Structures are given as C-alpha cells and as structure tokens.
Amino acid sequence: MILFGEDSLRNGIRQFLDHNHLERNHQGLENRLIIPIEGTVNTEGTIERRERLGGLLNYYYRAA
C-alpha cells in the first residue's frame, strides 16, 4: 500500500479497524465478531463481497 499523507494513513487505519471489529471473525472468540450484528442469520440469497483498502480486505455476506 502506498499512502500519500496523513489523511491517507488515517483512512487506511480506519478501514482496517472497521474490518477488524465489524466484519472479521476471531478465533479467540469462538469465530464470533467483536461487535455482533443484530438480526437474524440469512442462509439464502446471493453471496456479496465488500472490499476495503482496494481489495486487500474482503468481507463476504449474503444479500438480503
């Protein structure tokens, strides 16, 4: 990753922290999220991908 200035660095750190706390499963928490998403589990629908940091971090989920 090439960062251009402080704003670019802050954006990269914010994107990483959002992914780490909201989207990434953690083995130490029995593969649960740090901040769980409220709602029911959707087992049907197409699988969507949300990418962060230009595709370095990816989050896969089922569309509603």
C-alpha positions in Angstrom: 0.0 0.0 0.0 1.3 3.4 -0.9 0.0 6.2 1.4 0.0 9.8 0.4 0.0 12.0 3.5 -1.6 11.8 6.9 -5.2 11.7 5.6 -4.5 8.7 3.6 -2.9 7.0 6.6 -5.8 7.8 8.8 -8.3 6.5 6.2 -6.3 3.2 5.9 -6.2 2.7 9.7 -9.9 3.5 10.0 -10.8 1.0 7.2 -8.6 -1.7 8.9 -10.2 -1.1 12.3 -13.7 -1.2 10.9 -13.0 -4.5 9.1 -11.3 -6.0 12.2 -14.0 -5.0 14.7 -17.2 -5.3 12.5 -16.5 -7.9 9.8 -13.7 -10.3 10.8 -14.4 -13.5 12.8 -12.0 -14.0 15.7 -10.8 -17.5 16.7 -10.3 -16.4 20.3 -14.0 -15.6 20.5 -15.1 -18.9 19.0 -15.3 -17.4 15.5 -17.6 -14.6 16.6 -17.4 -11.0 15.7 -16.1 -8.5 18.3 -19.2 -6.3 17.7 -22.0 -8.7 16.7 -24.5 -7.7 14.0 -28.1 -7.6 15.3 -30.7 -9.5 13.4 -31.4 -13.0 12.0 -29.0 -15.1 10.1 -29.7 -15.2 6.4 -29.0 -18.6 4.8 -30.5 -17.8 1.4 -29.6 -15.3 -1.3 -26.6 -14.5 -3.4 -23.2 -14.0 -1.7 -21.9 -10.4 -1.9 -18.4 -9.1 -1.3 -17.5 -5.8 0.4 -13.9 -4.8 -0.2 -11.8 -2.4 1.8 -8.4 -0.9 1.1 -8.5 -1.6 -2.6 -9.3 -5.3 -2.2 -6.7 -6.1 0.5 -9.5 -6.9 3.0 -12.7 -8.6 1.9 -15.9 -9.3 3.7 -18.4 -11.9 2.2 -22.0 -11.9 3.2 -25.4 -12.9 2.0 -27.6 -10.3 0.4 -30.9 -9.6 2.0 
